[in-house]
């Protein structure tokens, strides 16, 4: 999504986090950028994650529940 369509600016994150991927358990991801409304992540390897997931961001006390809004290879766009 282009920056002009976002309602809140995203900040570069460049940090590792995890997503809860249903029965697959926790999957490590790179968080490329993040805002109050969404994030772009990349899976660390091949894997399947559901369309609804919990993103664990380092330094945050609670996971963020997210919906996958796009997928390109191992990269995913999330909406919170």
mmJSON file of the N, C-alpha and C atoms, coordinates in Angstrom:
{"data_MODEL":{"atom_site":{
"group_PDB":["ATOM","ATOM","ATOM","ATOM","ATOM","ATOM","ATOM","ATOM","ATOM","ATOM","ATOM","ATOM","ATOM","ATOM","ATOM","ATOM","ATOM","ATOM","ATOM","ATOM","ATOM","ATOM","ATOM","ATOM","ATOM","ATOM","ATOM","ATOM","ATOM","ATOM","ATOM","ATOM","ATOM","ATOM","ATOM","ATOM","ATOM","ATOM","ATOM","ATOM","ATOM","ATOM","ATOM","ATOM","ATOM","ATOM","ATOM","ATOM","ATOM","ATOM","ATOM","ATOM","ATOM","ATOM","ATOM","ATOM","ATOM","ATOM","ATOM","ATOM","ATOM","ATOM","ATOM","ATOM","ATOM","ATOM","ATOM","ATOM","ATOM","ATOM","ATOM","ATOM","ATOM","ATOM","ATOM","ATOM","ATOM","ATOM","ATOM","ATOM","ATOM","ATOM","ATOM","ATOM","ATOM","ATOM","ATOM","ATOM","ATOM","ATOM","ATOM","ATOM","ATOM","ATOM","ATOM","ATOM","ATOM","ATOM","ATOM","ATOM","ATOM","ATOM","ATOM","ATOM","ATOM","ATOM","ATOM","ATOM","ATOM","ATOM","ATOM","ATOM","ATOM","ATOM","ATOM","ATOM","ATOM","ATOM","ATOM","ATOM","ATOM","ATOM","ATOM","ATOM","ATOM","ATOM","ATOM","ATOM","ATOM","ATOM","ATOM","ATOM","ATOM","ATOM","ATOM","ATOM","ATOM","ATOM","ATOM","ATOM","ATOM","ATOM","ATOM","ATOM","ATOM","ATOM","ATOM","ATOM","ATOM","ATOM","ATOM","ATOM","ATOM","ATOM","ATOM","ATOM","ATOM","ATOM","ATOM","ATOM","ATOM","ATOM","ATOM","ATOM","ATOM","ATOM","ATOM","ATOM","ATOM","ATOM","ATOM","ATOM","ATOM","ATOM","ATOM","ATOM","ATOM","ATOM","ATOM","ATOM","ATOM","ATOM","ATOM","ATOM","ATOM","ATOM","ATOM","ATOM","ATOM","ATOM","ATOM","ATOM","ATOM","ATOM","ATOM","ATOM","ATOM","ATOM","ATOM","ATOM","ATOM","ATOM","ATOM","ATOM","ATOM","ATOM","ATOM","ATOM","ATOM","ATOM","ATOM","ATOM","ATOM","ATOM","ATOM","ATOM","ATOM","ATOM","ATOM","ATOM","ATOM","ATOM","ATOM","ATOM","ATOM","ATOM","ATOM","ATOM","ATOM","ATOM","ATOM","ATOM","ATOM","ATOM","ATOM","ATOM","ATOM","ATOM","ATOM","ATOM"],
"id":[1,2,3,4,5,6,7,8,9,10,11,12,13,14,15,16,17,18,19,20,21,22,23,24,25,26,27,28,29,30,31,32,33,34,35,36,37,38,39,40,41,42,43,44,45,46,47,48,49,50,51,52,53,54,55,56,57,58,59,60,61,62,63,64,65,66,67,68,69,70,71,72,73,74,75,76,77,78,79,80,81,82,83,84,85,86,87,88,89,90,91,92,93,94,95,96,97,98,99,100,101,102,103,104,105,106,107,108,109,110,111,112,113,114,115,116,117,118,119,120,121,122,123,124,125,126,127,128,129,130,131,132,133,134,135,136,137,138,139,140,141,142,143,144,145,146,147,148,149,150,151,152,153,154,155,156,157,158,159,160,161,162,163,164,165,166,167,168,169,170,171,172,173,174,175,176,177,178,179,180,181,182,183,184,185,186,187,188,189,190,191,192,193,194,195,196,197,198,199,200,201,202,203,204,205,206,207,208,209,210,211,212,213,214,215,216,217,218,219,220,221,222,223,224,225,226,227,228,229,230,231,232,233,234,235,236,237,238,239,240],
"type_symbol":["N","C","C","N","C","C","N","C","C","N","C","C","N","C","C","N","C","C","N","C","C","N","C","C","N","C","C","N","C","C","N","C","C","N","C","C","N","C","C","N","C","C","N","C","C","N","C","C","N","C","C","N","C","C","N","C","C","N","C","C","N","C","C","N","C","C","N","C","C","N","C","C","N","C","C","N","C","C","N","C","C","N","C","C","N","C","C","N","C","C","N","C","C","N","C","C","N","C","C","N","C","C","N","C","C","N","C","C","N","C","C","N","C","C","N","C","C","N","C","C","N","C","C","N","C","C","N","C","C","N","C","C","N","C","C","N","C","C","N","C","C","N","C","C","N","C","C","N","C","C","N","C","C","N","C","C","N","C","C","N","C","C","N","C","C","N","C","C","N","C","C","N","C","C","N","C","C","N","C","C","N","C","C","N","C","C","N","C","C","N","C","C","N","C","C","N","C","C","N","C","C","N","C","C","N","C","C","N","C","C","N","C","C","N","C","C","N","C","C","N","C","C","N","C","C","N","C","C","N","C","C","N","C","C","N","C","C","N","C","C"],
"label_atom_id":["N","CA","C","N","CA","C","N","CA","C","N","CA","C","N","CA","C","N","CA","C","N","CA","C","N","CA","C","N","CA","C","N","CA","C","N","CA","C","N","CA","C","N","CA","C","N","CA","C","N","CA","C","N","CA","C","N","CA","C","N","CA","C","N","CA","C","N","CA","C","N","CA","C","N","CA","C","N","CA","C","N","CA","C","N","CA","C","N","CA","C","N","CA","C","N","CA","C","N","CA","C","N","CA","C","N","CA","C","N","CA","C","N","CA","C","N","CA","C","N","CA","C","N","CA","C","N","CA","C","N","CA","C","N","CA","C","N","CA","C","N","CA","C","N","CA","C","N","CA","C","N","CA","C","N","CA","C","N","CA","C","N","CA","C","N","CA","C","N","CA","C","N","CA","C","N","CA","C","N","CA","C","N","CA","C","N","CA","C","N","CA","C","N","CA","C","N","CA","C","N","CA","C","N","CA","C","N","CA","C","N","CA","C","N","CA","C","N","CA","C","N","CA","C","N","CA","C","N","CA","C","N","CA","C","N","CA","C","N","CA","C","N","CA","C","N","CA","C","N","CA","C","N","CA","C","N","CA","C","N","CA","C","N","CA","C","N","CA","C","N","CA","C","N","CA","C","N","CA","C"],
"label_alt_id":[null,null,null,null,null,null,null,null,null,null,null,null,null,null,null,null,null,null,null,null,null,null,null,null,null,null,null,null,null,null,null,null,null,null,null,null,null,null,null,null,null,null,null,null,null,null,null,null,null,null,null,null,null,null,null,null,null,null,null,null,null,null,null,null,null,null,null,null,null,null,null,null,null,null,null,null,null,null,null,null,null,null,null,null,null,null,null,null,null,null,null,null,null,null,null,null,null,null,null,null,null,null,null,null,null,null,null,null,null,null,null,null,null,null,null,null,null,null,null,null,null,null,null,null,null,null,null,null,null,null,null,null,null,null,null,null,null,null,null,null,null,null,null,null,null,null,null,null,null,null,null,null,null,null,null,null,null,null,null,null,null,null,null,null,null,null,null,null,null,null,null,null,null,null,null,null,null,null,null,null,null,null,null,null,null,null,null,null,null,null,null,null,null,null,null,null,null,null,null,null,null,null,null,null,null,null,null,null,null,null,null,null,null,null,null,null,null,null,null,null,null,null,null,null,null,null,null,null,null,null,null,null,null,null,null,null,null,null,null,null],
"label_comp_id":["UNK","UNK","UNK","UNK","UNK","UNK","UNK","UNK","UNK","UNK","UNK","UNK","UNK","UNK","UNK","UNK","UNK","UNK","UNK","UNK","UNK","UNK","UNK","UNK","UNK","UNK","UNK","UNK","UNK","UNK","UNK","UNK","UNK","UNK","UNK","UNK","UNK","UNK","UNK","UNK","UNK","UNK","UNK","UNK","UNK","UNK","UNK","UNK","UNK","UNK","UNK","UNK","UNK","UNK","UNK","UNK","UNK","UNK","UNK","UNK","UNK","UNK","UNK","UNK","UNK","UNK","UNK","UNK","UNK","UNK","UNK","UNK","UNK","UNK","UNK","UNK","UNK","UNK","UNK","UNK","UNK","UNK","UNK","UNK","UNK","UNK","UNK","UNK","UNK","UNK","UNK","UNK","UNK","UNK","UNK","UNK","UNK","UNK","UNK","UNK","UNK","UNK","UNK","UNK","UNK","UNK","UNK","UNK","UNK","UNK","UNK","UNK","UNK","UNK","UNK","UNK","UNK","UNK","UNK","UNK","UNK","UNK","UNK","UNK","UNK","UNK","UNK","UNK","UNK","UNK","UNK","UNK","UNK","UNK","UNK","UNK","UNK","UNK","UNK","UNK","UNK","UNK","UNK","UNK","UNK","UNK","UNK","UNK","UNK","UNK","UNK","UNK","UNK","UNK","UNK","UNK","UNK","UNK","UNK","UNK","UNK","UNK","UNK","UNK","UNK","UNK","UNK","UNK","UNK","UNK","UNK","UNK","UNK","UNK","UNK","UNK","UNK","UNK","UNK","UNK","UNK","UNK","UNK","UNK","UNK","UNK","UNK","UNK","UNK","UNK","UNK","UNK","UNK","UNK","UNK","UNK","UNK","UNK","UNK","UNK","UNK","UNK","UNK","UNK","UNK","UNK","UNK","UNK","UNK","UNK","UNK","UNK","UNK","UNK","UNK","UNK","UNK","UNK","UNK","UNK","UNK","UNK","UNK","UNK","UNK","UNK","UNK","UNK","UNK","UNK","UNK","UNK","UNK","UNK","UNK","UNK","UNK","UNK","UNK","UNK"],
"label_asym_id":["A","A","A","A","A","A","A","A","A","A","A","A","A","A","A","A","A","A","A","A","A","A","A","A","A","A","A","A","A","A","A","A","A","A","A","A","A","A","A","A","A","A","A","A","A","A","A","A","A","A","A","A","A","A","A","A","A","A","A","A","A","A","A","A","A","A","A","A","A","A","A","A","A","A","A","A","A","A","A","A","A","A","A","A","A","A","A","A","A","A","A","A","A","A","A","A","A","A","A","A","A","A","A","A","A","A","A","A","A","A","A","A","A","A","A","A","A","A","A","A","A","A","A","A","A","A","A","A","A","A","A","A","A","A","A","A","A","A","A","A","A","A","A","A","A","A","A","A","A","A","A","A","A","A","A","A","A","A","A","A","A","A","A","A","A","A","A","A","A","A","A","A","A","A","A","A","A","A","A","A","A","A","A","A","A","A","A","A","A","A","A","A","A","A","A","A","A","A","A","A","A","A","A","A","A","A","A","A","A","A","A","A","A","A","A","A","A","A","A","A","A","A","A","A","A","A","A","A","A","A","A","A","A","A","A","A","A","A","A","A"],
"label_entity_id":["1","1","1","1","1","1","1","1","1","1","1","1","1","1","1","1","1","1","1","1","1","1","1","1","1","1","1","1","1","1","1","1","1","1","1","1","1","1","1","1","1","1","1","1","1","1","1","1","1","1","1","1","1","1","1","1","1","1","1","1","1","1","1","1","1","1","1","1","1","1","1","1","1","1","1","1","1","1","1","1","1","1","1","1","1","1","1","1","1","1","1","1","1","1","1","1","1","1","1","1","1","1","1","1","1","1","1","1","1","1","1","1","1","1","1","1","1","1","1","1","1","1","1","1","1","1","1","1","1","1","1","1","1","1","1","1","1","1","1","1","1","1","1","1","1","1","1","1","1","1","1","1","1","1","1","1","1","1","1","1","1","1","1","1","1","1","1","1","1","1","1","1","1","1","1","1","1","1","1","1","1","1","1","1","1","1","1","1","1","1","1","1","1","1","1","1","1","1","1","1","1","1","1","1","1","1","1","1","1","1","1","1","1","1","1","1","1","1","1","1","1","1","1","1","1","1","1","1","1","1","1","1","1","1","1","1","1","1","1","1"],
"label_seq_id":[1,1,1,2,2,2,3,3,3,4,4,4,5,5,5,6,6,6,7,7,7,8,8,8,9,9,9,10,10,10,11,11,11,12,12,12,13,13,13,14,14,14,15,15,15,16,16,16,17,17,17,18,18,18,19,19,19,20,20,20,21,21,21,22,22,22,23,23,23,24,24,24,25,25,25,26,26,26,27,27,27,28,28,28,29,29,29,30,30,30,31,31,31,32,32,32,33,33,33,34,34,34,35,35,35,36,36,36,37,37,37,38,38,38,39,39,39,40,40,40,41,41,41,42,42,42,43,43,43,44,44,44,45,45,45,46,46,46,47,47,47,48,48,48,49,49,49,50,50,50,51,51,51,52,52,52,53,53,53,54,54,54,55,55,55,56,56,56,57,57,57,58,58,58,59,59,59,60,60,60,61,61,61,62,62,62,63,63,63,64,64,64,65,65,65,66,66,66,67,67,67,68,68,68,69,69,69,70,70,70,71,71,71,72,72,72,73,73,73,74,74,74,75,75,75,76,76,76,77,77,77,78,78,78,79,79,79,80,80,80],
"pdbx_PDB_ins_code":[null,null,null,null,null,null,null,null,null,null,null,null,null,null,null,null,null,null,null,null,null,null,null,null,null,null,null,null,null,null,null,null,null,null,null,null,null,null,null,null,null,null,null,null,null,null,null,null,null,null,null,null,null,null,null,null,null,null,null,null,null,null,null,null,null,null,null,null,null,null,null,null,null,null,null,null,null,null,null,null,null,null,null,null,null,null,null,null,null,null,null,null,null,null,null,null,null,null,null,null,null,null,null,null,null,null,null,null,null,null,null,null,null,null,null,null,null,null,null,null,null,null,null,null,null,null,null,null,null,null,null,null,null,null,null,null,null,null,null,null,null,null,null,null,null,null,null,null,null,null,null,null,null,null,null,null,null,null,null,null,null,null,null,null,null,null,null,null,null,null,null,null,null,null,null,null,null,null,null,null,null,null,null,null,null,null,null,null,null,null,null,null,null,null,null,null,null,null,null,null,null,null,null,null,null,null,null,null,null,null,null,null,null,null,null,null,null,null,null,null,null,null,null,null,null,null,null,null,null,null,null,null,null,null,null,null,null,null,null,null],
"Cartn_x":[0.853,0.0,0.894,0.561,1.382,1.176,2.193,2.104,0.93,0.528,-0.562,-1.904,-2.03,-3.288,-3.326,-2.238,-2.197,-2.698,-3.433,-3.922,-2.953,-2.04,-0.998,0.345,1.374,2.686,3.285,4.025,4.725,6.155,6.677,8.067,8.851,10.084,10.955,11.175,11.068,11.232,12.515,12.707,13.87,14.202,13.218,13.425,12.707,13.163,12.536,11.39,10.336,9.191,8.708,7.542,6.944,5.461,4.926,3.484,3.014,1.839,1.208,0.464,0.91,0.383,-0.496,-1.489,-2.421,-1.721,-2.011,-1.439,0.053,0.58,2.017,2.837,2.199,2.913,3.51,4.541,5.162,6.114,6.042,6.904,7.668,8.997,9.802,9.617,9.515,9.339,10.242,10.548,11.199,10.091,10.047,9.087,9.796,9.399,10.056,9.599,8.284,7.771,6.465,6.077,4.913,4.288,2.974,2.252,1.145,0.325,-0.802,-1.84,-1.837,-2.863,-2.384,-1.062,-0.602,0.901,1.363,2.794,3.092,4.369,4.841,5.848,5.618,6.501,6.999,8.058,8.577,8.837,8.336,8.58,10.051,10.6,12.026,12.327,11.317,11.493,10.159,10.135,8.854,7.9,6.675,5.691,4.338,3.35,1.992,1.496,0.97,0.348,-1.1,-1.985,-3.397,-3.66,-4.859,-5.23,-5.44,-5.695,-5.779,-4.687,-3.932,-2.81,-2.536,-1.683,-1.21,0.257,0.612,1.992,2.579,3.656,4.378,5.53,5.451,6.464,7.353,8.685,9.573,9.326,9.3,9.107,7.654,6.723,5.306,4.768,3.923,3.446,2.386,1.678,0.626,0.82,0.429,0.479,-0.593,-0.352,-1.331,-2.061,-3.381,-4.179,-4.24,-3.944,-3.837,-4.551,-4.888,-5.443,-4.477,-4.166,-3.299,-4.113,-3.595,-4.315,-3.653,-2.391,-1.737,-0.57,-0.179,0.957,1.74,3.045,3.936,5.159,5.248,6.339,6.258,7.358,7.393,6.978,6.701,6.274,4.757,4.299,2.875,2.579,1.471,0.963,-0.128,-0.036,-0.993,-1.777,-3.03,-3.866,-4.238,-4.112,-4.477,-5.903],
"Cartn_y":[-1.171,0.0,1.228,2.207,3.407,4.244,5.039,5.893,6.853,7.277,8.231,7.635,6.324,5.684,5.348,5.476,5.153,6.337,6.016,7.084,7.406,6.469,6.725,6.343,7.139,6.82,5.565,4.831,3.652,4.022,3.396,3.59,2.342,2.539,1.39,0.682,-0.628,-1.394,-2.215,-2.986,-3.856,-4.61,-5.371,-6.185,-7.514,-8.501,-9.82,-9.894,-10.568,-10.835,-12.232,-12.569,-13.865,-13.683,-14.61,-14.684,-16.039,-16.058,-17.305,-17.805,-18.919,-19.446,-20.671,-20.529,-21.627,-22.86,-24.006,-25.268,-25.363,-24.48,-24.474,-23.895,-23.209,-22.591,-21.26,-20.824,-19.527,-19.626,-18.625,-18.542,-17.228,-17.284,-16.066,-15.254,-13.932,-13.024,-11.802,-11.153,-9.845,-8.814,-7.852,-6.76,-5.618,-5.349,-4.321,-2.93,-2.754,-1.473,-1.701,-0.693,-0.881,0.473,0.474,1.663,1.199,2.128,1.77,0.941,1.025,0.345,-0.861,-1.08,-2.215,-2.374,-3.385,-3.68,-4.47,-4.463,-5.357,-6.287,-7.59,-8.585,-9.52,-10.254,-11.276,-12.533,-13.655,-14.937,-15.286,-15.904,-16.247,-17.439,-18.183,-19.336,-19.705,-20.766,-21.171,-21.589,-21.261,-21.624,-21.063,-21.556,-21.116,-20.451,-19.254,-18.585,-18.279,-18.306,-18.059,-16.59,-16.309,-14.937,-14.07,-14.674,-13.949,-14.508,-13.618,-14.069,-13.053,-13.44,-12.55,-12.266,-10.976,-10.551,-10.132,-10.791,-10.435,-9.521,-8.27,-7.257,-7.108,-7.212,-7.058,-5.729,-5.781,-4.583,-4.24,-4.944,-4.709,-5.816,-5.457,-6.43,-7.388,-6.984,-7.834,-8.013,-9.181,-9.356,-8.501,-8.147,-7.402,-8.388,-8.421,-9.261,-8.591,-9.352,-8.783,-9.656,-9.013,-9.689,-9.482,-10.555,-10.45,-9.811,-8.688,-8.003,-8.209,-8.619,-8.998,-9.919,-10.692,-11.623,-11.538,-11.411,-11.457,-12.265,-13.495,-14.371,-14.587,-14.309,-14.46,-13.2,-12.106,-10.851,-10.786,-10.225,-10.074,-8.675,-8.13,-6.865,-7.164,-6.552,-6.806,-5.542,-5.723,-4.639,-5.026,-4.065,-4.313,-3.857],
"Cartn_z":[0.0,0.0,0.0,-0.776,-0.833,0.412,0.742,1.917,1.836,0.631,0.493,0.91,0.934,1.332,2.812,3.508,4.935,5.75,6.82,7.679,8.81,9.105,10.094,9.488,9.751,9.169,9.788,8.982,9.486,9.815,10.844,11.249,10.889,10.411,10.175,11.504,11.495,12.725,12.679,11.611,11.447,12.728,13.201,14.389,14.22,14.954,14.896,15.887,15.488,16.343,16.043,16.549,16.252,15.962,15.197,15.009,15.515,16.098,16.489,15.27,14.746,13.491,13.722,14.556,14.808,15.33,14.73,15.194,14.907,14.042,13.738,14.882,15.822,16.928,16.517,17.239,16.972,15.784,14.9,13.73,13.809,13.654,13.713,12.438,12.596,11.464,11.639,10.523,10.549,10.413,11.31,11.221,10.507,9.259,8.453,8.848,8.961,9.424,10.162,10.973,11.829,12.144,12.337,12.783,13.718,14.152,15.012,14.264,12.928,12.137,11.347,11.24,10.458,10.472,9.749,9.685,8.421,8.036,6.992,7.659,7.486,8.072,6.984,7.312,6.406,7.209,6.702,7.363,7.251,8.287,8.281,7.383,7.013,6.135,5.545,4.77,4.197,5.309,5.139,6.149,5.78,6.466,6.228,7.5,7.353,8.485,8.111,9.098,8.822,8.487,7.994,7.658,8.897,10.05,11.327,12.221,12.85,13.667,14.759,15.694,16.745,16.492,16.404,16.194,17.523,17.927,19.148,18.772,19.246,18.961,20.196,20.043,21.192,21.911,23.22,24.024,24.288,23.659,23.904,24.794,25.749,26.729,26.19,25.118,24.572,23.072,22.565,21.108,20.434,19.169,18.376,17.471,17.564,16.689,15.325,14.28,12.938,11.911,10.802,9.636,8.481,7.765,6.595,5.478,4.92,3.845,2.486,2.47,1.221,1.531,0.51,0.595,-0.702,-0.593,-1.752,-1.333,-1.807,-1.376,0.131,0.815,2.276,3.02,2.296,2.932,3.036,4.157,4.401,4.896,4.456,4.977,5.978,7.152,8.223,8.543,8.918,9.459,10.874,11.796,13.21,13.465],
"occupancy":[1.0,1.0,1.0,1.0,1.0,1.0,1.0,1.0,1.0,1.0,1.0,1.0,1.0,1.0,1.0,1.0,1.0,1.0,1.0,1.0,1.0,1.0,1.0,1.0,1.0,1.0,1.0,1.0,1.0,1.0,1.0,1.0,1.0,1.0,1.0,1.0,1.0,1.0,1.0,1.0,1.0,1.0,1.0,1.0,1.0,1.0,1.0,1.0,1.0,1.0,1.0,1.0,1.0,1.0,1.0,1.0,1.0,1.0,1.0,1.0,1.0,1.0,1.0,1.0,1.0,1.0,1.0,1.0,1.0,1.0,1.0,1.0,1.0,1.0,1.0,1.0,1.0,1.0,1.0,1.0,1.0,1.0,1.0,1.0,1.0,1.0,1.0,1.0,1.0,1.0,1.0,1.0,1.0,1.0,1.0,1.0,1.0,1.0,1.0,1.0,1.0,1.0,1.0,1.0,1.0,1.0,1.0,1.0,1.0,1.0,1.0,1.0,1.0,1.0,1.0,1.0,1.0,1.0,1.0,1.0,1.0,1.0,1.0,1.0,1.0,1.0,1.0,1.0,1.0,1.0,1.0,1.0,1.0,1.0,1.0,1.0,1.0,1.0,1.0,1.0,1.0,1.0,1.0,1.0,1.0,1.0,1.0,1.0,1.0,1.0,1.0,1.0,1.0,1.0,1.0,1.0,1.0,1.0,1.0,1.0,1.0,1.0,1.0,1.0,1.0,1.0,1.0,1.0,1.0,1.0,1.0,1.0,1.0,1.0,1.0,1.0,1.0,1.0,1.0,1.0,1.0,1.0,1.0,1.0,1.0,1.0,1.0,1.0,1.0,1.0,1.0,1.0,1.0,1.0,1.0,1.0,1.0,1.0,1.0,1.0,1.0,1.0,1.0,1.0,1.0,1.0,1.0,1.0,1.0,1.0,1.0,1.0,1.0,1.0,1.0,1.0,1.0,1.0,1.0,1.0,1.0,1.0,1.0,1.0,1.0,1.0,1.0,1.0,1.0,1.0,1.0,1.0,1.0,1.0,1.0,1.0,1.0,1.0,1.0,1.0],
"B_iso_or_equiv":[0.0,0.0,0.0,0.0,0.0,0.0,0.0,0.0,0.0,0.0,0.0,0.0,0.0,0.0,0.0,0.0,0.0,0.0,0.0,0.0,0.0,0.0,0.0,0.0,0.0,0.0,0.0,0.0,0.0,0.0,0.0,0.0,0.0,0.0,0.0,0.0,0.0,0.0,0.0,0.0,0.0,0.0,0.0,0.0,0.0,0.0,0.0,0.0,0.0,0.0,0.0,0.0,0.0,0.0,0.0,0.0,0.0,0.0,0.0,0.0,0.0,0.0,0.0,0.0,0.0,0.0,0.0,0.0,0.0,0.0,0.0,0.0,0.0,0.0,0.0,0.0,0.0,0.0,0.0,0.0,0.0,0.0,0.0,0.0,0.0,0.0,0.0,0.0,0.0,0.0,0.0,0.0,0.0,0.0,0.0,0.0,0.0,0.0,0.0,0.0,0.0,0.0,0.0,0.0,0.0,0.0,0.0,0.0,0.0,0.0,0.0,0.0,0.0,0.0,0.0,0.0,0.0,0.0,0.0,0.0,0.0,0.0,0.0,0.0,0.0,0.0,0.0,0.0,0.0,0.0,0.0,0.0,0.0,0.0,0.0,0.0,0.0,0.0,0.0,0.0,0.0,0.0,0.0,0.0,0.0,0.0,0.0,0.0,0.0,0.0,0.0,0.0,0.0,0.0,0.0,0.0,0.0,0.0,0.0,0.0,0.0,0.0,0.0,0.0,0.0,0.0,0.0,0.0,0.0,0.0,0.0,0.0,0.0,0.0,0.0,0.0,0.0,0.0,0.0,0.0,0.0,0.0,0.0,0.0,0.0,0.0,0.0,0.0,0.0,0.0,0.0,0.0,0.0,0.0,0.0,0.0,0.0,0.0,0.0,0.0,0.0,0.0,0.0,0.0,0.0,0.0,0.0,0.0,0.0,0.0,0.0,0.0,0.0,0.0,0.0,0.0,0.0,0.0,0.0,0.0,0.0,0.0,0.0,0.0,0.0,0.0,0.0,0.0,0.0,0.0,0.0,0.0,0.0,0.0,0.0,0.0,0.0,0.0,0.0,0.0],
"pdbx_formal_charge":[null,null,null,null,null,null,null,null,null,null,null,null,null,null,null,null,null,null,null,null,null,null,null,null,null,null,null,null,null,null,null,null,null,null,null,null,null,null,null,null,null,null,null,null,null,null,null,null,null,null,null,null,null,null,null,null,null,null,null,null,null,null,null,null,null,null,null,null,null,null,null,null,null,null,null,null,null,null,null,null,null,null,null,null,null,null,null,null,null,null,null,null,null,null,null,null,null,null,null,null,null,null,null,null,null,null,null,null,null,null,null,null,null,null,null,null,null,null,null,null,null,null,null,null,null,null,null,null,null,null,null,null,null,null,null,null,null,null,null,null,null,null,null,null,null,null,null,null,null,null,null,null,null,null,null,null,null,null,null,null,null,null,null,null,null,null,null,null,null,null,null,null,null,null,null,null,null,null,null,null,null,null,null,null,null,null,null,null,null,null,null,null,null,null,null,null,null,null,null,null,null,null,null,null,null,null,null,null,null,null,null,null,null,null,null,null,null,null,null,null,null,null,null,null,null,null,null,null,null,null,null,null,null,null,null,null,null,null,null,null],
"auth_seq_id":[1,1,1,2,2,2,3,3,3,4,4,4,5,5,5,6,6,6,7,7,7,8,8,8,9,9,9,10,10,10,11,11,11,12,12,12,13,13,13,14,14,14,15,15,15,16,16,16,17,17,17,18,18,18,19,19,19,20,20,20,21,21,21,22,22,22,23,23,23,24,24,24,25,25,25,26,26,26,27,27,27,28,28,28,29,29,29,30,30,30,31,31,31,32,32,32,33,33,33,34,34,34,35,35,35,36,36,36,37,37,37,38,38,38,39,39,39,40,40,40,41,41,41,42,42,42,43,43,43,44,44,44,45,45,45,46,46,46,47,47,47,48,48,48,49,49,49,50,50,50,51,51,51,52,52,52,53,53,53,54,54,54,55,55,55,56,56,56,57,57,57,58,58,58,59,59,59,60,60,60,61,61,61,62,62,62,63,63,63,64,64,64,65,65,65,66,66,66,67,67,67,68,68,68,69,69,69,70,70,70,71,71,71,72,72,72,73,73,73,74,74,74,75,75,75,76,76,76,77,77,77,78,78,78,79,79,79,80,80,80],
"auth_comp_id":["UNK","UNK","UNK","UNK","UNK","UNK","UNK","UNK","UNK","UNK","UNK","UNK","UNK","UNK","UNK","UNK","UNK","UNK","UNK","UNK","UNK","UNK","UNK","UNK","UNK","UNK","UNK","UNK","UNK","UNK","UNK","UNK","UNK","UNK","UNK","UNK","UNK","UNK","UNK","UNK","UNK","UNK","UNK","UNK","UNK","UNK","UNK","UNK","UNK","UNK","UNK","UNK","UNK","UNK","UNK","UNK","UNK","UNK","UNK","UNK","UNK","UNK","UNK","UNK","UNK","UNK","UNK","UNK","UNK","UNK","UNK","UNK","UNK","UNK","UNK","UNK","UNK","UNK","UNK","UNK","UNK","UNK","UNK","UNK","UNK","UNK","UNK","UNK","UNK","UNK","UNK","UNK","UNK","UNK","UNK","UNK","UNK","UNK","UNK","UNK","UNK","UNK","UNK","UNK","UNK","UNK","UNK","UNK","UNK","UNK","UNK","UNK","UNK","UNK","UNK","UNK","UNK","UNK","UNK","UNK","UNK","UNK","UNK","UNK","UNK","UNK","UNK","UNK","UNK","UNK","UNK","UNK","UNK","UNK","UNK","UNK","UNK","UNK","UNK","UNK","UNK","UNK","UNK","UNK","UNK","UNK","UNK","UNK","UNK","UNK","UNK","UNK","UNK","UNK","UNK","UNK","UNK","UNK","UNK","UNK","UNK","UNK","UNK","UNK","UNK","UNK","UNK","UNK","UNK","UNK","UNK","UNK","UNK","UNK","UNK","UNK","UNK","UNK","UNK","UNK","UNK","UNK","UNK","UNK","UNK","UNK","UNK","UNK","UNK","UNK","UNK","UNK","UNK","UNK","UNK","UNK","UNK","UNK","UNK","UNK","UNK","UNK","UNK","UNK","UNK","UNK","UNK","UNK","UNK","UNK","UNK","UNK","UNK","UNK","UNK","UNK","UNK","UNK","UNK","UNK","UNK","UNK","UNK","UNK","UNK","UNK","UNK","UNK","UNK","UNK","UNK","UNK","UNK","UNK","UNK","UNK","UNK","UNK","UNK","UNK"],
"auth_asym_id":["A","A","A","A","A","A","A","A","A","A","A","A","A","A","A","A","A","A","A","A","A","A","A","A","A","A","A","A","A","A","A","A","A","A","A","A","A","A","A","A","A","A","A","A","A","A","A","A","A","A","A","A","A","A","A","A","A","A","A","A","A","A","A","A","A","A","A","A","A","A","A","A","A","A","A","A","A","A","A","A","A","A","A","A","A","A","A","A","A","A","A","A","A","A","A","A","A","A","A","A","A","A","A","A","A","A","A","A","A","A","A","A","A","A","A","A","A","A","A","A","A","A","A","A","A","A","A","A","A","A","A","A","A","A","A","A","A","A","A","A","A","A","A","A","A","A","A","A","A","A","A","A","A","A","A","A","A","A","A","A","A","A","A","A","A","A","A","A","A","A","A","A","A","A","A","A","A","A","A","A","A","A","A","A","A","A","A","A","A","A","A","A","A","A","A","A","A","A","A","A","A","A","A","A","A","A","A","A","A","A","A","A","A","A","A","A","A","A","A","A","A","A","A","A","A","A","A","A","A","A","A","A","A","A","A","A","A","A","A","A"],
"auth_atom_id":["N","CA","C","N","CA","C","N","CA","C","N","CA","C","N","CA","C","N","CA","C","N","CA","C","N","CA","C","N","CA","C","N","CA","C","N","CA","C","N","CA","C","N","CA","C","N","CA","C","N","CA","C","N","CA","C","N","CA","C","N","CA","C","N","CA","C","N","CA","C","N","CA","C","N","CA","C","N","CA","C","N","CA","C","N","CA","C","N","CA","C","N","CA","C","N","CA","C","N","CA","C","N","CA","C","N","CA","C","N","CA","C","N","CA","C","N","CA","C","N","CA","C","N","CA","C","N","CA","C","N","CA","C","N","CA","C","N","CA","C","N","CA","C","N","CA","C","N","CA","C","N","CA","C","N","CA","C","N","CA","C","N","CA","C","N","CA","C","N","CA","C","N","CA","C","N","CA","C","N","CA","C","N","CA","C","N","CA","C","N","CA","C","N","CA","C","N","CA","C","N","CA","C","N","CA","C","N","CA","C","N","CA","C","N","CA","C","N","CA","C","N","CA","C","N","CA","C","N","CA","C","N","CA","C","N","CA","C","N","CA","C","N","CA","C","N","CA","C","N","CA","C","N","CA","C","N","CA","C","N","CA","C","N","CA","C","N","CA","C","N","CA","C","N","CA","C","N","CA","C"],
"pdbx_PDB_model_num":[1,1,1,1,1,1,1,1,1,1,1,1,1,1,1,1,1,1,1,1,1,1,1,1,1,1,1,1,1,1,1,1,1,1,1,1,1,1,1,1,1,1,1,1,1,1,1,1,1,1,1,1,1,1,1,1,1,1,1,1,1,1,1,1,1,1,1,1,1,1,1,1,1,1,1,1,1,1,1,1,1,1,1,1,1,1,1,1,1,1,1,1,1,1,1,1,1,1,1,1,1,1,1,1,1,1,1,1,1,1,1,1,1,1,1,1,1,1,1,1,1,1,1,1,1,1,1,1,1,1,1,1,1,1,1,1,1,1,1,1,1,1,1,1,1,1,1,1,1,1,1,1,1,1,1,1,1,1,1,1,1,1,1,1,1,1,1,1,1,1,1,1,1,1,1,1,1,1,1,1,1,1,1,1,1,1,1,1,1,1,1,1,1,1,1,1,1,1,1,1,1,1,1,1,1,1,1,1,1,1,1,1,1,1,1,1,1,1,1,1,1,1,1,1,1,1,1,1,1,1,1,1,1,1,1,1,1,1,1,1]
}}}
